[in-house]
């Protein structure tokens, strides 16, 4: 990768850190939220569904600004974290949170579709045979939703790799700290004679996304055979 600068390598590594961390941390919560939406009758279900899906239709910069208000120095979460000397804005943690919020609806929607496709008679049979809630969940619901969970994780990972708007608002564009691939491309396009480097990172981004999709497809086929 001689056509890439050391700062570009850092941006690529940071992008993977952000995408992997956001996906890994969001998956258990995504599974829980999807299960609640599919298998429970909570009051105001339509409201909660809309709230979960809201980041899909909001501009990322709006999400970033709202997160900035929450986690900023005068935000109610930011003020609480400040008591423990924890700072979110302009940090890698902030970039992970921004990516997690933006990609979360894709994760939940995919898992939800998978859970809805599981035949309810399997769960009833397990309960009839004496299986408890957690046994049924871990032996029936979760395995049969495995492909959907993997698909949702892939979508969220790919979305996190390309996240820009919310990240630049909450985490900033700090080389080596919060500058991911999209932010590095933005910086190159804003500087004179940065087109070549921007194009190089665009090609890297396309390649990485394509590899992620191929890996997901291969894993899904393996899971299906199993």
Number of C-alpha atoms within 10 A of each C-alpha: 9 5 10 13 11 12 14 23 16 19 25 22 16 22 26 19 18 27 27 20 18 26 27 15 13 22 21 11 14 25 20 14 18 25 19 14 18 14 12 10 9 10 8 8 14 11 10 14 16 12 12 19 18 15 18 16 8 11 13 22 16 14 21 26 18 16 24 23 16 15 22 21 17 13 15 13 15 21 17 14 16 16 9 8 9 11 17 22 21 20 17 23 19 26 34 25 24 28 30 27 22 27 27 26 24 23 27 29 20 23 30 25 16 21 25 16 12 16 12 13 9 13 19 13 12 17 14 10 9 11 15 11 11 10 14 18 16 11 13 17 21 19 15 18 20 17 22 23 26 20 21 28 28 22 22 30 29 22 20 30 24 19 25 24 21 26 32 24 23 30 24 21 22 16 15 16 17 27 30 35 27 24 23 24 21 16 14 18 16 12 9 7 10 14 14 12 18 22 14 15 23 16 12 16 19 12 12 16 18 13 12 16 17 12 13 18 16 12 15 18 12 11 13 11 7 6
